[in-house]
Amino acid sequence: MKKGEHQLTELQLDILGVIWKNKRATVVEVVEGLAPRRIARKTVATIMSRLEQHGILTHNVEGREYVYRALVTRAQVRRSLLRSIIDRLFDGSAHALASFALEEAGTKKHR
């Protein structure tokens, strides 16, 4: 993954969403924040550890728990994901994406 490029799964984005909302969170807090989805604590811990390895999260030790915080903002992730969509689906043209979005918005109004 290139610096500034964030290719994240839906679950990774949901985990980040909990952390962004709370500014910081333990694994247990993230599991609770994902409710009513029932994701195993160990699964969440593994994903958070991998996000840390990729420079997306960091942690501090407080007592016997790791408390995680995001090293990337929601805006940075949005920008990265949008750039990926533009590059892959619109041949790198933000104009083509905007045109497509406007056409789709117009089509939905007339349905």
KOLSE-79776 format. One line per field, with one value per residue: x, y, z of N, C-alpha, C, O, CB in turn. Coordinates in Angstrom, 3 decimals. Glycine has a CB too. Layout:
n.x: [X:...]
n.y: [Y:...]
n.z: [Z:...]
ca.x: [X:...]
ca.y: [Y:...]
ca.z: [Z:...]
c.x: [X:...]
c.y: [Y:...]
c.z: [Z:...]
o.x: [X:...]
o.y: [Y:...]
o.z: [Z:...]
cb.x: [X:...]
cb.y: [Y:...]
cb.z: [Z:...]
//
This chain:
n.x: [0.835:0.631:1.971:-0.475:-2.485:-5.395:-6.828:-9.505:-11.520:-15.072:-15.603:-13.224:-13.492:-15.790:-14.812:-12.879:-14.674:-15.946:-13.779:-13.087:-15.399:-15.330:-12.867:-10.826:-10.322:-10.775:-10.365:-12.614:-14.449:-14.732:-15.883:-18.326:-19.262:-19.767:-22.084:-25.397:-24.069:-22.426:-19.384:-16.524:-14.416:-11.704:-11.366:-11.818:-9.669:-7.495:-7.849:-7.560:-4.932:-3.641:-4.358:-2.874:-0.285:-0.221:-0.039:-2.319:-3.668:-2.709:-1.482:-1.761:-0.683:-2.786:-3.065:-3.942:-4.792:-4.902:-5.237:-6.579:-6.015:-6.800:-4.555:-5.058:-7.332:-10.912:-11.442:-9.032:-9.150:-11.519:-10.719:-8.665:-10.062:-11.900:-10.135:-9.118:-11.418:-11.918:-9.583:-9.737:-12.310:-12.983:-10.961:-9.075:-10.218:-11.680:-13.623:-15.139:-16.255:-17.808:-19.610:-20.920:-22.104:-23.860:-25.534:-26.664:-28.013:-29.895:-31.310:-32.487:-34.313:-36.234:-37.473]
n.y: [-1.173:2.153:5.175:7.122:5.877:4.128:1.190:-0.189:-2.622:-3.127:-3.812:-2.941:-0.192:0.260:-0.285:1.745:3.848:3.698:4.296:6.876:8.240:8.104:9.113:7.626:4.186:1.015:-2.495:-3.876:-1.769:-1.085:-3.456:-3.334:-0.966:-1.761:-3.168:-3.822:-5.849:-8.914:-9.402:-11.249:-10.688:-11.351:-11.340:-8.619:-7.551:-8.608:-7.415:-4.722:-4.720:-5.275:-2.996:-1.207:-2.063:-1.212:1.454:2.929:2.933:3.567:2.715:3.139:1.899:1.363:0.634:-2.625:-2.684:-2.069:1.034:2.389:4.765:6.687:7.251:8.388:10.589:10.772:12.215:11.897:9.159:9.053:10.630:9.044:6.673:7.688:8.656:6.219:5.059:6.909:6.568:3.816:3.395:5.584:6.282:7.983:10.482:13.054:14.733:13.097:11.409:13.288:14.085:11.664:11.281:13.476:12.868:10.475:11.434:13.084:11.173:9.661:11.484:11.535:9.129]
n.z: [0.000:-0.946:0.505:2.042:0.688:1.114:1.196:2.276:3.990:4.444:7.145:8.368:7.912:9.437:12.000:12.208:12.117:14.624:16.265:15.314:16.052:18.855:19.416:20.639:21.527:23.146:22.331:23.288:23.543:20.859:19.849:21.215:20.095:17.521:17.680:16.565:15.278:15.547:16.203:16.792:19.605:19.364:16.597:16.004:17.455:16.032:13.500:14.218:15.081:12.668:11.237:12.670:12.027:9.420:9.693:10.213:12.593:16.020:19.301:22.875:26.016:28.650:31.858:31.750:29.199:25.654:24.199:21.436:18.804:15.902:13.207:10.853:9.228:8.774:6.471:5.036:4.443:2.945:0.749:-0.307:-0.979:-2.822:-4.803:-5.654:-6.791:-8.847:-10.362:-11.064:-12.193:-13.758:-15.453:-14.286:-14.324:-12.678:-13.571:-15.261:-13.326:-11.889:-13.900:-14.370:-11.832:-11.742:-13.901:-12.967:-10.688:-11.908:-13.372:-11.336:-10.280:-12.221:-12.206]
ca.x: [0.000:1.414:1.693:-1.668:-3.477:-6.068:-7.786:-10.042:-12.745:-16.219:-15.416:-12.155:-14.089:-16.691:-13.950:-12.367:-15.800:-16.108:-12.633:-13.234:-16.511:-14.944:-11.500:-9.939:-11.153:-10.200:-10.992:-13.952:-15.297:-15.025:-16.855:-19.614:-19.674:-20.199:-23.385:-25.776:-23.238:-21.740:-18.039:-15.730:-13.397:-10.408:-11.376:-11.633:-8.295:-6.599:-7.998:-6.973:-3.483:-3.207:-4.475:-1.721:0.887:-0.284:0.086:-3.633:-3.949:-1.626:-2.070:-1.061:-1.081:-3.355:-3.321:-3.690:-5.486:-4.431:-6.208:-6.223:-6.495:-6.535:-3.493:-5.591:-8.650:-11.982:-11.249:-7.925:-9.621:-12.460:-9.937:-7.960:-11.033:-12.433:-9.069:-9.065:-12.585:-11.677:-8.530:-10.124:-13.564:-13.185:-9.694:-8.363:-10.884:-12.676:-14.703:-15.997:-17.016:-18.807:-20.630:-21.679:-22.913:-24.950:-26.463:-27.387:-28.923:-31.003:-32.083:-33.285:-35.418:-37.253:-37.976]
ca.y: [0.000:3.384:6.152:7.907:5.059:3.297:0.253:-0.784:-3.394:-2.541:-3.993:-2.033:1.149:0.317:-0.197:3.110:4.722:3.694:5.014:8.297:8.786:8.183:9.652:6.533:3.063:-0.309:-3.525:-4.135:-0.630:-1.203:-4.549:-2.783:0.045:-2.438:-3.810:-5.186:-6.872:-9.748:-9.702:-11.773:-9.795:-11.716:-10.871:-7.172:-7.303:-8.934:-6.374:-3.491:-4.915:-5.141:-1.581:-0.554:-2.416:-0.434:2.877:3.562:3.082:3.426:2.454:3.361:0.914:1.955:-0.527:-3.861:-2.609:-1.205:2.046:2.740:5.995:6.710:8.109:8.974:11.183:10.299:12.916:11.257:7.871:9.363:11.107:7.892:5.776:8.375:8.647:4.860:4.891:7.729:5.924:2.505:3.352:6.757:6.560:9.081:11.760:13.496:15.314:11.986:10.999:14.320:13.980:10.450:11.520:14.390:12.106:9.544:12.228:13.492:9.977:9.261:12.438:11.291:7.737]
ca.z: [0.000:-1.009:1.550:1.756:-0.006:2.106:0.635:3.498:3.888:5.144:8.583:8.794:7.949:10.592:13.192:12.218:12.434:16.083:16.843:14.985:16.851:20.272:19.453:21.055:21.968:23.361:21.509:23.837:23.174:19.430:19.711:21.671:19.131:16.296:17.922:16.890:14.626:16.533:15.712:17.907:20.155:18.797:15.207:16.049:17.912:14.919:12.479:14.748:15.060:11.270:10.896:13.285:11.228:8.178:10.010:10.254:14.021:16.985:20.613:24.136:27.022:29.863:32.705:31.011:27.914:24.582:23.801:20.069:18.173:14.463:12.684:9.626:9.410:7.893:5.195:4.319:3.925:1.857:-0.390:-0.859:-1.616:-3.996:-5.809:-6.182:-7.675:-10.041:-11.163:-11.575:-12.942:-14.594:-16.146:-13.646:-14.580:-11.698:-14.380:-15.695:-12.136:-11.614:-14.948:-14.088:-10.637:-12.112:-14.745:-12.094:-9.849:-12.799:-13.712:-10.164:-10.120:-13.240:-12.113]
c.x: [0.884:1.024:0.493:-2.753:-4.087:-7.139:-8.336:-11.324:-13.861:-16.051:-14.310:-12.687:-15.030:-15.906:-13.382:-13.474:-16.040:-14.989:-12.725:-14.304:-16.089:-13.566:-10.456:-10.823:-10.315:-10.895:-12.422:-14.912:-15.662:-16.053:-18.241:-20.147:-20.151:-21.554:-24.444:-25.005:-22.491:-20.413:-17.208:-14.640:-12.039:-10.289:-11.114:-10.200:-7.291:-6.648:-7.352:-5.448:-2.933:-3.309:-3.312:-0.450:0.954:-0.239:-1.219:-4.076:-2.642:-2.280:-1.147:-1.529:-1.558:-3.788:-2.944:-4.341:-4.745:-5.568:-5.743:-6.763:-6.064:-5.394:-3.905:-6.977:-9.653:-11.803:-10.119:-8.362:-10.604:-11.711:-9.250:-8.917:-11.610:-11.405:-8.983:-10.226:-12.382:-10.658:-9.015:-11.343:-13.762:-11.886:-8.972:-9.024:-11.957:-13.870:-15.674:-16.839:-18.129:-19.946:-21.528:-22.618:-24.097:-25.990:-27.302:-28.396:-30.128:-31.896:-32.992:-34.470:-36.567:-37.797:-39.328]
c.y: [1.242:4.310:6.991:7.138:4.086:2.452:-0.561:-1.551:-2.674:-2.653:-3.080:-0.601:1.304:0.448:1.221:4.097:4.827:4.499:6.507:8.945:9.040:8.797:8.597:5.418:1.814:-1.293:-3.779:-3.004:-0.661:-2.301:-4.046:-1.757:-0.533:-3.114:-3.101:-6.258:-7.631:-10.202:-10.133:-10.784:-10.069:-11.255:-9.375:-6.835:-7.561:-7.847:-5.075:-3.571:-4.744:-3.687:-0.790:-0.834:-1.605:1.072:3.637:3.812:3.083:3.141:2.923:2.271:1.668:0.804:-1.767:-3.858:-1.721:-0.237:2.592:4.108:5.968:7.661:8.769:9.538:10.549:10.939:12.287:9.935:8.099:9.759:9.928:6.953:6.398:8.390:7.268:4.607:5.667:7.057:4.642:2.532:4.507:7.224:7.784:10.441:12.060:14.111:14.225:11.475:11.997:14.258:12.782:10.669:12.431:13.694:11.161:10.283:12.674:12.339:9.574:10.196:12.116:9.869:7.712]
c.z: [0.000:0.130:1.131:1.033:0.995:1.430:1.801:3.226:4.645:6.656:9.109:8.882:9.134:11.898:13.309:12.583:13.934:16.734:16.542:15.860:18.299:20.493:19.825:21.583:22.194:22.418:21.984:23.464:21.690:19.204:20.112:20.681:17.807:16.442:17.081:16.123:15.705:15.948:16.919:18.312:19.519:17.340:15.156:16.457:16.790:13.850:12.950:14.759:13.645:10.808:11.496:12.476:9.941:8.436:10.060:11.695:14.802:18.327:21.730:25.082:28.245:30.761:31.945:29.639:26.926:24.262:22.456:19.686:16.715:14.137:11.372:9.928:8.457:6.500:4.381:3.703:2.786:0.596:-1.091:-1.596:-2.876:-5.122:-6.454:-7.150:-8.964:-10.950:-11.819:-12.487:-13.913:-15.266:-15.597:-13.777:-13.526:-12.424:-14.827:-14.526:-11.857:-12.637:-14.708:-12.904:-10.952:-12.980:-13.900:-11.220:-10.672:-13.146:-12.552:-9.948:-11.064:-13.195:-11.463]
o.x: [1.777:-0.089:0.441:-3.831:-3.376:-8.227:-7.700:-12.111:-13.610:-16.324:-14.449:-12.367:-15.066:-16.293:-13.405:-13.225:-16.305:-15.231:-12.468:-14.129:-16.445:-13.145:-9.316:-11.941:-9.300:-11.894:-13.338:-16.063:-16.778:-17.002:-19.222:-21.354:-20.863:-22.122:-24.376:-25.261:-21.986:-20.324:-17.196:-14.026:-11.309:-9.218:-10.292:-9.582:-6.337:-5.610:-6.675:-4.766:-1.880:-2.447:-2.831:0.365:2.038:-0.384:-1.228:-4.775:-1.603:-3.490:0.061:-2.649:-0.842:-4.748:-1.795:-4.436:-4.063:-6.714:-4.665:-7.808:-5.090:-5.283:-3.181:-7.699:-9.294:-11.991:-10.237:-7.990:-10.535:-12.024:-9.258:-8.621:-11.789:-11.759:-8.795:-10.033:-12.641:-10.848:-8.740:-11.406:-14.612:-11.732:-8.337:-8.444:-13.002:-15.001:-16.889:-18.010:-19.269:-21.116:-22.749:-23.789:-25.209:-27.191:-28.513:-29.516:-31.258:-33.115:-34.141:-35.523:-37.728:-38.528:-39.913]
o.y: [1.376:4.248:7.506:7.677:3.317:2.941:-1.511:-1.186:-1.727:-1.694:-2.504:0.122:2.360:1.202:1.818:5.076:5.910:5.288:7.326:10.063:10.059:8.980:8.674:5.666:1.586:-0.954:-3.885:-3.259:-0.303:-2.105:-4.308:-1.686:0.134:-3.584:-1.883:-7.449:-7.042:-11.238:-9.453:-10.131:-9.140:-10.827:-8.908:-5.941:-6.800:-7.410:-4.400:-2.586:-4.137:-3.204:0.175:0.065:-1.337:1.870:4.864:4.785:2.653:3.306:3.080:1.777:2.497:0.093:-1.953:-4.899:-0.766:-0.646:3.176:4.548:5.311:8.739:9.612:9.020:9.889:10.275:12.158:9.621:7.413:9.284:9.835:6.495:5.715:8.161:7.160:4.007:5.150:6.987:4.401:1.773:4.429:8.398:8.529:11.451:11.409:14.021:14.412:11.143:11.603:14.368:12.875:10.291:12.188:13.908:11.056:9.807:12.643:12.494:9.188:9.758:12.386:9.466:6.642]
o.z: [0.837:0.652:0.014:0.784:1.642:1.128:2.257:2.354:5.391:7.378:10.188:9.826:9.766:12.791:14.385:13.286:14.454:17.647:17.424:16.346:18.891:21.635:19.367:22.035:21.535:21.784:21.169:23.109:21.314:18.445:19.415:20.452:17.056:15.456:16.911:16.301:16.660:15.289:17.946:17.468:19.175:16.910:14.367:15.877:16.625:13.353:12.174:14.475:13.453:10.073:10.901:12.267:9.424:7.510:9.960:11.978:14.302:18.479:21.553:24.961:28.807:30.466:31.545:28.988:27.299:24.079:22.344:20.165:16.349:14.720:10.842:10.781:7.481:5.481:3.162:2.572:1.766:-0.496:-2.319:-2.700:-3.885:-6.279:-7.666:-8.207:-10.051:-12.164:-12.994:-13.454:-14.800:-15.600:-16.343:-13.379:-13.485:-11.947:-14.777:-14.709:-11.613:-12.270:-14.828:-12.958:-10.485:-12.811:-14.094:-11.033:-10.185:-13.211:-12.768:-9.484:-10.757:-14.100:-11.295]
cb.x: [-0.952:1.220:2.933:-1.299:-2.840:-6.687:-7.130:-10.293:-12.540:-17.523:-15.087:-10.952:-14.842:-17.583:-12.789:-11.764:-17.055:-16.119:-11.304:-13.588:-17.713:-14.973:-11.428:-8.892:-12.251:-10.349:-10.167:-13.888:-14.590:-13.737:-16.443:-19.468:-18.544:-19.170:-23.765:-27.221:-22.240:-22.612:-17.390:-15.103:-13.308:-10.198:-12.723:-12.639:-7.964:-6.973:-9.490:-7.496:-3.120:-4.054:-5.822:-1.545:0.875:-1.550:0.962:-4.664:-4.882:-0.706:-2.374:-1.332:0.095:-4.567:-4.795:-4.184:-6.901:-3.993:-6.345:-6.739:-5.946:-7.794:-2.213:-5.649:-8.593:-13.398:-10.951:-6.738:-10.280:-13.422:-8.887:-7.235:-12.161:-12.851:-7.707:-9.095:-13.883:-11.189:-7.317:-10.389:-14.698:-13.771:-9.948:-7.010:-11.512:-12.058:-14.126:-15.144:-16.087:-18.153:-19.977:-20.728:-22.054:-24.394:-25.698:-26.402:-28.189:-30.469:-31.143:-32.409:-34.929:-36.686:-37.005]
cb.y: [-0.005:4.089:7.051:9.090:4.295:4.167:-0.670:0.289:-4.830:-3.227:-5.459:-2.105:1.436:-0.937:-1.248:3.466:4.222:2.242:4.445:8.474:7.825:6.809:10.802:7.003:2.777:-0.759:-4.832:-4.297:0.688:-1.494:-5.780:-2.140:0.980:-3.461:-3.771:-5.359:-6.237:-10.973:-8.454:-13.126:-9.951:-13.234:-11.201:-6.525:-8.188:-10.296:-6.141:-3.214:-6.305:-6.051:-1.014:-1.030:-3.903:-0.783:3.521:2.694:1.951:4.714:0.965:4.806:-0.056:2.922:-0.588:-5.048:-2.092:-2.035:3.195:1.690:7.275:7.115:7.302:7.917:12.702:10.645:14.403:11.029:7.032:10.493:12.151:7.135:5.430:9.810:9.036:3.838:5.357:9.139:5.624:1.588:3.327:7.882:6.754:9.163:11.756:14.517:16.057:10.833:10.873:15.718:13.876:9.273:12.137:15.613:11.315:8.760:13.464:14.108:8.813:9.236:13.868:11.571:6.842]
cb.z: [1.209:-2.362:1.823:0.954:-1.212:3.222:-0.468:4.544:4.437:4.706:8.901:7.815:6.649:10.636:13.123:10.851:11.748:16.634:16.298:13.494:16.821:20.882:20.442:22.146:20.943:24.858:21.551:25.377:23.510:18.625:20.585:23.064:18.879:15.885:19.447:16.638:13.595:16.947:14.972:17.529:21.681:18.888:14.526:17.027:19.130:14.306:12.149:16.163:15.605:10.350:11.391:14.745:10.902:7.408:9.024:9.526:14.522:17.040:20.775:24.725:27.381:29.536:33.157:31.803:28.111:23.308:24.885:19.106:18.904:13.689:12.482:8.468:9.194:8.494:5.442:5.261:5.048:2.272:0.069:0.254:-0.643:-3.638:-5.175:-5.032:-6.972:-9.647:-10.296:-10.435:-11.993:-13.764:-17.622:-14.199:-15.979:-10.700:-15.612:-16.284:-10.903:-11.626:-16.330:-13.807:-9.523:-12.850:-15.821:-11.211:-9.251:-14.073:-14.080:-8.904:-10.365:-14.612:-11.322]
//
